[in-house]
Amino acid sequence: MVTNKYSILKKGLLFDAIGMLSMAIPVIGPFLDILWAPYAAKKMRDMYDGEAGKIASIVVFVEEILPITDFIPTFTLMWIYTFAWKREKVKIPQTVEVEIN
């Protein structure tokens, strides 16, 4: 999982934009969704840990595979849910110095 919440937002916006591009390509676009849906689900699962990440990956897969739902910004909505609505804290590794005499 990426630790910086704004890096996650940037990635999410990029993935949402890529997912929406298929709507702009007539005839071929829906077939590209067949390739994009599993990749988007994997990326969602990589970006968000736990049960919420698993559920979000299923949701993004279904959203991308179904026709006419490409306009839904699933990655951005998950970011809002995680960092604005739920207010998940970003875990920052702490170091501890131990002096041995």
Protein Blocks (a to p, Z undefined) as FASTA:
>chain_A
ZZblklmmmmmmmmmmmmmmmmmmghjlmmmmmmmmmmmmmmmmmmpgcjklmmmmmmmm
mmmmpghilmpcfklmmmmmmmmmnopacddddddddddZZ
